[in-house]
Amino acid sequence: MKRILILLASLLVVGNVYALPPCPSSEPTDDSWTCYGTVKVGDIATYVGEFQAGKLHGQGALTFNNGEIFVGEFYRSKPWTGVLYWPDGTTVKANVLRGVVSIPN
């Protein structure tokens, strides 16, 4: 189930970024880069998606080490809007305020 969710998340991201070139290295941090790539986010997650000016910006997927996946839009390296997938397959539309993801009751 987890592999299916990751595949679907990746297809969602890839379908929206076909016009961007791949980032020139595995660490897209240069302020001039606007590209598509992958980067580790500390020790807690991996981001796959769009970068602008070296920041997570645009469509992307953030996969946490505990199996949670946030798929959606990022703005200046912060989650903007999207869906959270739990490891058990449950999906929740996430509320995001100032880059902080919260789950509605």
Helices and strands as residue ranges (DSSP letters): H 2-16, E 34-41, E 45-52, E 55-64, E 69-75, E 78-85, E 91-97, E 100-102
